């Protein structure tokens, strides 16, 4: 598998995509603290808000990426309409 055109990924383990979800949160929507037993990558394509992650709060804006390891509680609150792509994988 080529990554960025020149590098190859060499691994004895497969990456299994569990789910890919596209969703829109309206201003004021709150996602309560939760965790997954797999990795999660969130791409906040457009929008803005705050995310709770590993005991800290962070602001997200357009084109922010968040990587969440398995078993880590996280939450989010949209301060404006937010379009997000989410990928869960193991």
N, C-alpha and C positions, 0 to 999 in steps of 0.2 A: 504494500500500500504506500503510495507516495503522499507526503505531506509537504505543502508549500513548494511543490515542484521538484525538489532535489533530495530531500531526506526520506529514508524509508523507515517504517515502524517495524521493529523486530521484537516480537513478543510471543511467548508460549501461551499466553492467555488471550481469550477472545473478549471483545467488548460487546456486551449484550444491551441493546437499547430496549428499555422496558416500555417507554412511552414518550411521545412528543406531543405537546399540547400548545395550542395558540389560544390566548384568552385576552379579554379586555376587562380591566377593572375601572369602574367609574370613580370619580372623586369621592373620597370618604369611605370607600370599600376597605375592609380590614380582613386580612387572612390571619386567623389566630395561630399561636405557636403550635408547630407540629414538626415531625421528623419523618424521614424515610429510611429504609434499610439499604438504599442504593445512593449513588452520587446524583446530584441535581445541578444542572447548569441553567441559569435564568438569564435571558437576554431581554432587558427592558428596552425595547426598540424605540418607543416614544413614551413620554409621560414623566412622572416624577412622584416621589414619595420617600418614605423611610422604611428601612428593613432592620429587623432585629436579628442578630446573628452572633452566636458564641458570646453572649453576654454584653454585646455592644450594639449601638444603633448607628446606622449609616444612611446617608441620603443617596438615593438613586435618581438619575436623570436620563435623558435620551442616550441610547447606545451604551448603557452600563451593563456589565456582565458580572454575575455573582456565581461562584462555584461553592457548593455546599457538600461537605463529606457526609457519608452515611452516619446516621444516629445523632446528628446535630440539630437541635431545635432552632427554628427560624420562623419569622412572621413578617408581615408587611402591611403598610397603610398607604393607600394612594392619595396624594395631595392634589392630583389632577388625573384626568383620564390616562390610563397607562396600557399600552399594547405590549404584551409579553409573550416570548417563546420560551417554553420550558422543555428540557430534555432530561429524563431519568434514565440512568444506565448503571450497569454493574460491570 
